[in-house]
Structure formats: structure tokens, C-alpha cells
């Protein structure tokens, strides 16, 4: 479970970076929303890479990794959706 928490934290760090860049490039409202919207597909790819490592390197099955993928993706993605809603 510690690995999962680290990956979720990584997602929040990526979200923060996307929000900061979005705000710097587009202003406080729409820029933050744009940063959040850019984060979601990036994080989907990142969570997918984490799942791929779990299946190919750690030896878990896809059925074992799928709920972890959903958890790892959904927590930061929901925060990004909330940030986009507030900013947009």
C-alpha cells in the first residue's frame, strides 16, 4: 500500500505543476482550468504506466492491478476536476 500512496502523491505533484503552469500562462481562472484539463490525460497515461509496471515487473495480474489503477487515477483526477470546476 505504501507504493500506491507514493504514486497518488506523485499524481498530486503533477497536478500542482499543471495548475501552476496553467495559471502562469493563462491567468488565475481559465488558466487553472486548462492546467487541470491537461493534467487528466497525462495522469491517465502515468497511472497506466504504473499498472503496466505492476503487471510486467511485479508479477500482478491485470485483474489484481485494475482496481489499483482506478484508485491511483481517480483520486488526483477528481481533485483536478474540482480545480477545473472552480477555475472555469
N, C-alpha and C positions, 0 to 999 in steps of 0.2 A: 504494500500500500504506500510505502514511502516514495517509491518511484512514481506512482500515479500523482501524488501530491506535488512532486517536483515538476512534472510535466504540466500540470494545471497552473502552477506558479509561473512557469515559462510562458504559458499562454497569456497570463495577465501581464507579464512584462512586455510581450509582443503587442498586446492591446494598448498598453500605455505608450509604447513607441509610436504606434499608428495614430493614436489620438494626438500626441504631441506634434507629429509631423503634419497631420491634418489641420490642426489649429494654426500652426506656423504658416502653412501655405494657403489656407482658405478662410481664416478668421475663426472667431470663437464659436459660432453657431453651426453653419453649414460645413465648415472645415472639420469640426469634430465628428459630425455625422458621416462625412465622407471617409474620414480615417477609420471609423468603426465599420463602415460597409466594406472597406478594403481589407480590414482585418479578417473578416469571416471566411472568405475563400482561402486566404493564406493559412489560417488556423486549421481549416478543414484538411488542407494538404499536410500541415505539420502533424495533426492528430493521426492522419493516415500513415505517415511515415513511422510514427511511434507504434502503430498497430502492426505495420509490416515488420519492424524490428522484433516485436513480441512474438510474431508467428514464425519468422525465419531464423532468428538468432536465439531467442529464449525458449523456443520449443512449444509455445502455447498453440492451441488450435484457434481457428477463426472464431468458432463458437465461444471459446473462452475469452478472446480478445474483443469481440464485438460490443459487449456491454461496457467494457472499459473505454473503448473508443467513444461510445456515446457520452459517457461521463466526462472524459477528457475534453471532448469537443464542446459539449453543451454548456458547461459552467462558464468558461470565458466567452463563448458565443452569446449566451444570454446577457452577460454584462455588456457586451458590445451592442447588442440590440437595444438595451436600455439606454446606453450612451447615445446611440443614433436617434432614439426617440426623444431624448432630452435636447439634443443638439439640432434636430432637424425640424 
